[in-house]
Each structure stands twice: as structure tokens, then as C-alpha cells.
Amino acid sequence: VMQGQRMGQPERGIEWLMRGSGYLMGVARLGEKGLGTLPQYQRAWLDSLRKAGRIPQLAQMTSVDGFRQVSQSYSDDTASVMAEYATAELVNRRGWPSLVRWAEATRATGDAQKAFRQVYGQSSADFEAELQSRVQRQIVNAR
């Protein structure tokens, strides 16, 4: 919610990143209480994706409608897990403040894709493809 408010027009956001940011903030609070670290949650999320048998396409979860469709096709939990994992990867690369920088850049530019490139140094499409491939390899190797 706060992320959407920072952006001004949440419908212009990258839905998986907006949802993933919210989920990760909850994980951070759990971590503060000694209930797991981000890497531990990431391992659990990969295990959950492996058990699901197929991996949601992150690129299809960019819009609100796309996220909804993926959630219905897989399960809301599987779509959420993919969003959580992807957002955690961005935090690992650029730190927690990058989530706020992205929301603020989206508000300033009115363009979530441009803001993503500005903050994360690559297009969201390139990140999504790269992450999708890596998750697929990790799941196959874990079997």
C-alpha cells in the first residue's frame, strides 16, 4: 500500500515487484523477531516452486490483470512465491533502499519500466528472463 502511495498511480507499476515488496517487508519483520533470514526464505520459496511442478512466468505478472491470471492458473500462493523470490533477488543485488528508490522514480517519471532500468541497471524484461532461466536451472538441479 505504501509502495503504491509513493508511486502515485499504482496501476502503472510492475505488479510482481509491488506485491513482492510488500511480502518482503513482512519477511523483514519476521527476521527482526528471529524467525528466519532472507536467504532461508529464498530457499523455502525455491522449494515451493519446485513442488509446484511448474514455474509462473514473471513477465506475465507485470500488470494487475496478468498477475490475477497467473494466480488463477497456478495458485495465488505460487504466483506470490515467484514475486517474493524475484523481489528478494533485487534486494540482494541493490539493497532494501532500492525498493523505495524504484517507487519514487516511478512517481517522478510516471513510467515504472523506465524507473526499473534507472534503479536496477537493466530492463525489467531482461531481469525477468534472466531470473526465470536461473530459477528453472536451480529447480532442475535440485531434483
C-alpha positions, -999 to +999 in steps of 0.1 A: +000+000+000+028+024+010+046+015-022+015+023-043+011+056-025+047+065-031+042+058-068+010+079-071-005+056-097-001+020-087-017+007-119+014+019-137+036-002-116+052-036-121+027-057-102+051-086-092+075-060-078+048-041-060+034-073-044+069-087-038+079-056-020+050-059+004+057-095+011+094-089+017+086-062+042+067-088+062+097-112+059+120-084+072+098-081+103+099-118+108+136-117+105+138-090+132+120-114+155+145-142+148+121-161+126+144-166+096+167-148+073+160-137+037+183-165+023+163-190+043+131-177+030+145-178-006+154-214-002+119-222+010+104-203-019+126-223-044+114-255-027+078-243-030+083-236-067+099-270-073+070-287-056+045-268-077+059-286-107+059-256-130+071-220-127+050-190-133+063-166-159+073-134-142+069-114-174+032-124-174+028-109-138+037-073-147+002-060-148-026-064-123-046-084-147-016-105-157-009-113-120-045-122-115-045-146-144-012-163-133-027-166-098-057-183-112-037-206-135-012-217-109-024-207-075-022-174-058+005-189-035+027-199-064+024-166-081+032-148-048+062-170-042+076-161-076+071-124-069+087-128-035+117-146-049+122-121-077+120-091-054+144-107-030+169-111-058+167-073-065+172-066-028+202-089-028+217-070-057+208-034-048+198-034-012+165-027+006+165+011-002+163+002-040+126-007-035+119+029-023+141+044-050+121+024-076+088+036-062+100+072-061+115+071-096+082+056-109+063+085-094+088+110-107+088+096-143+053+082-145+070+051-160+077+020-139+097+004-167+120+034-170+123+036-133+133-001-131+161+005-156+172+036-138+174+018-103+184-017-113+205-011-143+186-033-168+152-035-182+126-054-162+121-077-193+158-086-192+157-092-154+126-113-157+141-135-184+174-139-166+157-148-133+133-172-150+162-190-165+181-192-133+151-204-112+144-230-138+181-243-136+180-242-098+148-262-096+161-288-122+194-292-103+176-297-070+156-327-083 
